[in-house]
Amino acid sequence: MPVKVPIKVLVISDSFFVRSTLAHMLRDAGMKAFTADSYKETMEIMPVKPDVILLSIDMHGISSLDILL
């Protein structure tokens, strides 16, 4: 029987409500959710190698494109 590996999702938003709500919903769906609220925190988490990134378009202090590049 194949081993079921949970999908790793990184949620990046400067809104605590958005991060916590999405992470809770993803975990309830059986996924492994990581959250970050800034560019610095995102770079600290990136060694995790997420399968999916949910990224807020409008974040204070940095462009979302900077995080993706």
TITIVO-672939 format. One record per residue (C-alpha): residue number from 1; residue in one letter; x, y negated, z. Coordinates in steps of 0.5 Angstrom, whole numbers, plus 500, padded with zeros to 3 digits. Example, Ala and Ser with C-alpha at 12.3 -4.5 7.8 and 13.67 -1.06 7.14 Angstrom:
! residues 2
- 1, A, 525, 509, 516
- 2, S, 527, 502, 514
! end
This chain:
! residues 69
- 1, M, 500, 500, 500
- 2, P, 503, 493, 498
- 3, V, 505, 488, 504
- 4, K, 500, 482, 504
- 5, V, 505, 476, 504
- 6, P, 501, 470, 506
- 7, I, 501, 464, 502
- 8, K, 506, 458, 505
- 9, V, 503, 451, 504
- 10, L, 506, 445, 505
- 11, V, 501, 439, 507
- 12, I, 504, 432, 507
- 13, S, 500, 426, 509
- 14, D, 501, 420, 513
- 15, S, 494, 421, 516
- 16, F, 494, 426, 522
- 17, F, 487, 427, 521
- 18, V, 488, 430, 514
- 19, R, 494, 434, 516
- 20, S, 491, 437, 522
- 21, T, 484, 438, 518
- 22, L, 487, 441, 512
- 23, A, 492, 446, 516
- 24, H, 487, 448, 520
- 25, M, 483, 450, 514
- 26, L, 488, 453, 510
- 27, R, 490, 458, 517
- 28, D, 483, 460, 517
- 29, A, 483, 462, 510
- 30, G, 490, 466, 512
- 31, M, 495, 462, 509
- 32, K, 501, 459, 513
- 33, A, 501, 452, 513
- 34, F, 506, 447, 515
- 35, T, 505, 439, 516
- 36, A, 510, 433, 515
- 37, D, 508, 426, 516
- 38, S, 514, 423, 512
- 39, Y, 520, 424, 507
- 40, K, 525, 425, 513
- 41, E, 520, 431, 516
- 42, T, 519, 433, 509
- 43, M, 526, 434, 507
- 44, E, 527, 438, 514
- 45, I, 521, 443, 512
- 46, M, 523, 444, 505
- 47, P, 528, 450, 506
- 48, V, 521, 454, 508
- 49, K, 520, 454, 500
- 50, P, 513, 453, 500
- 51, D, 508, 456, 495
- 52, V, 504, 450, 494
- 53, I, 505, 443, 496
- 54, L, 499, 438, 498
- 55, L, 501, 431, 497
- 56, S, 498, 425, 499
- 57, I, 498, 420, 493
- 58, D, 498, 414, 498
- 59, M, 503, 414, 503
- 60, H, 506, 408, 507
- 61, G, 514, 407, 506
- 62, I, 515, 412, 500
- 63, S, 512, 414, 493
- 64, S, 509, 421, 493
- 65, L, 514, 422, 486
- 66, D, 520, 421, 491
- 67, I, 518, 427, 495
- 68, L, 517, 431, 489
- 69, L, 523, 429, 485
! end
